[in-house]
Amino acid sequence: MYYLTNFHNDYPDAHVIHANCGDTVSLSCPEESSTDHVSLSSTMPAMWFRLYENAYPQPLILGDRQLIDDQRFMLRTLNNDRHLEIIGARIDDQGYYICKRGNTIRSSYNLTITTNTCISIIPNSLHVNINDLIRLVCHIRSTDAFNEQNIRVQWTRNDYPILNIAECFSNYSSIDGTLYEILIIRKARKTDTGIYTCRYGHMLTATSHVAIYQYPGGSKSRRLISQISGNSSSLKPCFLRT
């Protein structure tokens, strides 16, 4: 029922759709426009598939039946156009999507998610004096539901894990679906200069350049205000635990 003949030969001509993390994406599946085929096409259920290289297509929607558990994928109908709606697009949603009616592929799409909308570090450049506080906030958007078990965030400096010199706090906002991963080094040293990277999973990375000046005069200790109203927070090591 779900077999697509030569489907890997069909999707190179797919419409390219660019979206940001968190966007709602609507993919159209129109009926045959010719009047000779109206009655036939109207009886054919729309079938939506997601395609993977060197693998069989994954069925998403068959007629009015949703075949996957992910409730972000919804079927919408507008004037006999059977839209596939993806709510809160994530980086792992990118790929090829096909709508088929009967033996005919009615539409195909290549969905691309703009990676830099999914993760960023604020500030992306920081200059502080020796003994000053270093504070970097990594924003990770539109990933799977966050909890203590599935948070997999790693901080590195110049591609080396940050060990023992820093504290990390996690704040998850259910309002906008964003994880705020906060890195704190309370007293900067000259050796803290470098490129800091926040990595989530295997696909999302962001960087920030930190420079330390050798002028400690006027530096004052500062307290971290890390709590975001209505969010949960946890303290943990600043490296990925396997």
C-alpha positions in Angstrom: 0.0 0.0 0.0 2.8 2.4 0.9 5.2 1.5 -1.9 6.3 4.3 -4.2 7.8 3.2 -7.5 11.2 4.9 -8.3 10.6 7.4 -5.5 14.3 8.3 -5.3 14.0 9.4 -9.0 11.0 11.7 -8.3 12.1 13.9 -5.5 15.1 15.7 -7.1 12.6 18.1 -8.8 10.8 18.8 -5.5 9.8 22.3 -4.5 12.4 23.7 -2.1 10.9 25.1 1.1 13.0 27.0 3.6 11.8 27.4 7.2 13.1 28.5 10.6 13.1 26.4 13.7 9.7 26.7 15.4 7.8 27.7 12.1 4.6 26.1 11.1 5.1 24.6 7.6 2.2 23.8 5.2 2.8 21.5 2.3 0.1 21.4 -0.4 -1.3 18.3 -2.2 -3.8 19.6 -4.9 -6.2 17.4 -6.8 -5.9 16.9 -10.6 -6.9 20.2 -12.2 -8.3 18.6 -15.4 -12.1 18.2 -15.3 -11.7 14.7 -16.9 -10.1 13.5 -13.7 -12.0 15.4 -11.0 -14.3 12.5 -10.1 -11.5 10.0 -10.1 -9.1 12.2 -8.1 -11.7 13.1 -5.5 -12.2 9.4 -4.6 -8.4 8.8 -4.2 -7.2 9.4 -0.7 -4.1 11.6 -0.3 -1.1 9.8 1.0 1.8 11.7 2.5 5.2 10.1 2.8 8.6 11.2 4.2 11.5 10.0 2.2 14.9 8.8 3.3 18.0 8.0 1.3 18.4 4.3 0.7 15.3 3.4 2.6 11.6 2.9 2.1 9.4 6.0 2.5 7.8 6.5 5.9 4.0 6.9 5.6 2.7 9.9 7.5 -0.9 10.3 6.4 -3.3 7.9 4.6 -6.6 9.7 3.8 -7.9 10.9 7.1 -5.7 8.5 9.1 -2.6 9.7 10.8 0.0 6.9 10.8 2.6 8.4 13.1 2.5 9.3 16.8 4.0 12.7 16.4 1.1 15.1 16.8 3.0 18.0 15.2 2.2 16.4 11.8 -1.4 17.2 11.0 -3.7 16.9 7.9 -5.5 20.1 6.9 -8.2 20.3 4.1 -8.8 23.5 2.1 -10.9 23.3 -1.1 -10.0 19.7 -1.6 -6.3 20.5 -1.1 -4.9 18.1 1.5 -2.2 20.1 3.2 0.4 18.4 5.4 1.0 20.8 8.3 4.2 20.5 10.4 3.8 22.5 13.6 7.0 23.7 15.4 9.5 22.6 12.8 12.7 21.1 14.1 16.1 20.5 12.6 15.4 16.8 12.2 12.2 17.5 10.2 14.2 18.6 7.2 14.1 16.2 4.2 11.8 15.2 1.3 8.1 14.9 1.5 5.8 13.4 -1.1 2.0 13.4 -1.6 0.5 10.7 -3.7 -3.0 10.1 -5.0 -3.6 6.7 -6.5 -0.5 6.0 -8.7 0.3 9.7 -9.2 2.7 11.8 -7.2 0.8 15.1 -6.9 3.5 17.1 -5.2 7.0 16.8 -3.7 8.9 19.1 -1.4 12.5 19.4 -0.1 12.2 21.0 3.4 15.3 22.7 4.7 15.5 24.1 8.2 17.8 27.2 8.7 20.2 25.8 11.2 21.3 29.1 12.8 17.7 29.8 13.8 17.8 26.7 16.0 20.8 27.5 18.2 22.8 30.6 19.1 25.1 32.0 21.9 24.5 35.4 23.4 26.7 37.3 23.2 28.6 35.9 20.2 31.6 38.0 21.2 32.7 38.9 24.7 35.6 41.0 26.1 36.3 40.9 29.9 39.1 41.7 32.3 41.0 39.1 34.3 38.9 38.1 37.4 35.7 39.3 35.8 32.7 37.0 35.3 32.2 35.2 32.0 28.5 34.5 31.2 27.4 32.9 28.0 23.8 31.9 27.2 23.1 29.2 24.6 19.6 29.4 23.1 18.4 26.1 21.7 15.0 26.3 20.0 12.3 23.8 18.9 13.9 20.6 19.9 12.2 17.6 21.5 10.6 18.0 24.9 13.3 18.9 27.4 13.8 17.0 30.7 16.7 15.9 32.8 17.1 12.7 30.9 17.2 14.0 27.3 19.2 17.2 27.7 22.5 16.6 25.8 24.3 19.9 25.8 28.1 20.1 25.6 30.3 23.2 26.1 33.9 23.3 24.7 36.6 25.9 24.5 38.9 25.6 21.4 37.3 22.2 20.8 38.3 20.9 24.3 35.6 20.0 26.9 35.4 22.6 29.7 36.1 20.8 33.0 36.1 21.9 36.6 36.5 25.6 35.8 32.9 26.5 35.1 29.3 26.1 36.2 26.3 25.4 33.9 22.6 26.1 34.5 19.7 24.9 32.4 16.5 26.9 32.1 13.7 25.5 29.9 10.9 27.9 28.8 7.6 26.2 28.0 6.3 29.5 26.6 8.5 29.5 23.5 10.0 26.0 23.6 13.5 27.3 24.2 16.3 25.8 26.3 18.6 28.4 27.9 21.9 26.7 28.6 24.0 29.2 30.7 27.8 28.9 31.1 29.4 30.7 34.1 33.1 31.2 34.8 33.2 33.3 37.9 36.8 34.6 37.7 38.3 34.9 34.2 41.9 33.9 33.6 44.0 34.7 30.6 43.8 31.1 29.5 40.0 31.4 29.3 40.5 33.3 26.0 39.2 31.3 23.0 36.3 30.1 20.9 33.5 28.7 23.0 31.1 26.2 21.4 27.7 25.1 22.6 26.7 21.8 21.0 23.3 20.0 21.2 23.2 16.5 19.7 25.0 15.9 16.5 23.6 18.7 14.3 23.4 21.9 16.3 26.4 24.0 17.2 26.9 27.7 18.0 30.1 29.6 18.8 31.2 32.7 20.7 34.6 34.4 20.9 35.8 35.3 24.3 38.9 37.6 24.9 40.4 38.2 28.3 42.3 41.5 29.0 45.0 41.7 31.6 43.5 44.7 33.4 41.8 43.5 36.6 41.5 47.1 38.0 37.9 48.1 38.8 36.7 44.5 38.5 34.0 43.6 41.0 32.5 40.2 41.8 29.0 39.8 40.4 26.2 37.5 41.2 24.5 35.4 38.5 20.8 36.0 38.1 20.0 32.9 36.1 16.4 32.3 36.9 13.8 33.0 34.2 10.3 33.4 35.6 8.2 30.3 35.3 11.1 28.1 34.2 12.9 25.2 35.7 16.6 25.4 36.5 19.3 22.8 37.3 23.0 22.9 38.0 25.2 20.3 36.3 28.7 19.8 34.8 29.6 21.7 31.6 30.5 18.7 29.6 28.5 15.9 27.9 28.0 12.8 30.0 27.8 9.6 28.1 
